[in-house]
């Protein structure tokens, strides 16, 4: 899960650097393109059908996205690239807890839950997460988009400094380098 989130954030960082806001980041738009012998998955972000070139200071207004993953500011009709980080936070929450942070019986109920922006921190699977994982989720799911963490900042988060991730990333880097030789 940690390596998948890291790769999603790398893709989002690249998009934002190229001034592209994806606007529909969800599991269905993430594909596995390689599985290493050790089980490590390499992913790609796909489906840029709702993506848009953005300019700093110009807010987007179109209501695009999927109910579970849409950011509250998108529902309000005034947003920019930070909406992608919210979606990554939702995916991270789901990957680590097995449940969506904003739920409901139908899309309207889910969207009401998203618009309030309070996610469930009482479920056992959330309570058992590391403090670093909870902290990164809280930064990604920060209701005010101007206070939300950027992809660049998220990639430097202490959660990615853990020994588990360092070992995975180091092994992956070595495998990639060996493949080039």
C-alpha positions in Angstrom: 0.0 0.0 0.0 2.7 2.5 0.9 4.5 2.0 -2.4 1.3 2.4 -4.3 0.5 5.7 -2.6 4.0 6.9 -3.2 3.7 6.2 -6.9 0.3 7.9 -7.1 1.8 11.0 -5.4 4.7 10.9 -7.9 2.2 10.9 -10.8 0.2 13.7 -9.3 3.3 15.7 -8.6 4.4 15.3 -12.2 0.9 16.3 -13.5 0.8 19.4 -11.3 4.3 20.4 -12.4 3.0 20.2 -16.0 0.0 22.3 -14.9 -2.5 19.5 -15.3 -5.2 18.7 -12.8 -6.5 15.2 -13.2 -9.9 15.7 -11.5 -10.9 12.0 -11.3 -8.3 10.1 -9.4 -9.8 6.9 -8.2 -8.8 3.2 -8.1 -10.4 2.5 -11.5 -8.0 5.1 -13.0 -4.9 3.4 -11.6 -3.6 0.3 -13.4 -0.9 -2.2 -12.5 1.6 -2.4 -15.4 4.2 -4.5 -13.7 4.4 -7.0 -10.8 7.8 -7.9 -9.6 8.7 -11.4 -8.3 8.6 -10.1 -4.7 5.0 -8.9 -5.3 5.8 -5.2 -5.6 3.3 -3.5 -7.9 4.2 -0.7 -10.4 1.2 1.5 -11.3 0.2 4.1 -13.8 -2.4 6.9 -13.5 -4.8 6.7 -16.5 -7.9 8.3 -18.0 -7.2 11.9 -18.4 -10.6 12.5 -20.0 -11.6 15.0 -17.3 -8.1 16.5 -16.9 -7.5 20.1 -17.6 -4.6 22.5 -18.0 -4.7 25.0 -15.1 -3.3 28.4 -14.4 -2.4 29.6 -11.0 -5.2 31.7 -9.5 -7.8 30.5 -12.0 -10.3 28.3 -10.2 -12.2 25.5 -11.9 -15.9 25.4 -11.8 -17.0 22.2 -13.6 -18.5 19.5 -11.3 -16.3 16.5 -12.3 -15.2 13.4 -10.4 -16.6 10.3 -8.6 -18.7 10.6 -5.5 -16.3 8.7 -3.1 -13.2 10.5 -4.3 -14.5 14.1 -5.1 -13.1 16.9 -3.0 -15.6 19.2 -1.1 -14.4 22.3 -3.0 -15.3 20.6 -6.3 -18.8 20.3 -4.9 -18.8 24.0 -4.1 -17.7 24.8 -7.7 -14.5 26.6 -6.9 -11.3 24.5 -6.9 -7.9 23.9 -8.4 -5.2 21.2 -8.4 -5.5 20.5 -4.7 -8.6 18.5 -5.4 -6.3 15.7 -6.7 -4.6 15.4 -3.3 -8.0 14.9 -1.6 -8.7 12.0 -3.9 -5.3 10.5 -3.1 -6.2 10.8 0.6 -9.4 8.9 0.1 -7.5 6.2 -1.8 -5.0 6.0 1.0 -7.7 5.7 3.6 -9.4 2.9 1.7 -6.2 1.0 1.1 -5.2 1.1 4.7 -8.6 0.6 6.4 -10.6 -1.3 3.8 -13.5 1.2 4.1 -14.2 4.6 2.5 -13.8 7.6 4.7 -17.0 9.1 3.4 -19.9 6.7 3.0 -23.6 6.6 2.4 -26.5 4.5 1.0 -26.4 6.4 -2.3 -24.4 9.0 -4.2 -26.4 11.9 -2.6 -25.7 10.7 0.9 -22.0 10.1 0.0 -21.7 13.6 -1.4 -23.4 15.1 1.7 -20.8 13.3 3.8 -18.0 14.6 1.5 -19.3 18.2 1.7 -19.1 18.1 5.5 -15.6 16.6 5.2 -15.5 14.7 8.5 -14.1 11.2 8.0 -14.4 8.3 10.4 -11.5 7.9 12.8 -13.3 5.6 15.2 -13.2 2.3 13.1 -10.7 -0.2 14.4 -8.7 -0.4 11.2 -8.1 3.3 11.3 -7.2 3.3 15.0 -4.6 0.6 14.4 -2.7 2.7 11.7 0.6 4.3 12.6 0.7 7.9 13.7 2.5 8.8 10.5 -0.1 7.2 8.3 -2.9 9.0 10.2 -1.0 12.3 9.9 -0.6 12.0 6.2 -4.3 11.1 5.7 -5.2 14.1 7.8 -3.1 16.4 5.6 -4.5 14.9 2.4 -8.1 15.2 3.7 -7.7 18.7 5.0 -11.0 20.4 4.3 -9.6 23.8 3.4 -7.7 23.2 0.1 -5.3 26.1 0.7 -4.1 24.3 3.9 -3.9 20.9 2.2 -0.5 19.3 1.6 0.9 19.4 -1.9 2.1 16.3 -3.7 5.7 17.5 -3.3 5.2 17.9 0.4 3.4 14.6 0.8 6.3 12.7 -0.9 8.6 14.1 1.8 6.2 13.1 4.6 7.7 11.0 7.5 5.4 8.0 6.5 7.7 7.5 3.5 10.8 7.6 5.7 9.9 4.4 7.6 12.3 1.5 7.3 9.7 -0.6 5.6 9.3 1.9 2.8 13.0 2.6 2.6 13.7 -1.1 2.1 11.0 -1.5 -0.6 12.1 1.7 -2.4 15.8 0.8 -2.2 15.1 -2.7 -3.5 13.0 -1.3 -6.3 15.6 1.2 -7.3 18.3 -1.5 -7.4 16.1 -3.7 -9.6 15.4 -0.8 -12.0 19.2 0.0 -12.2 20.1 -3.7 -12.7 17.5 -3.9 -15.5 19.2 -1.0 -17.3 22.6 -2.8 -17.4 
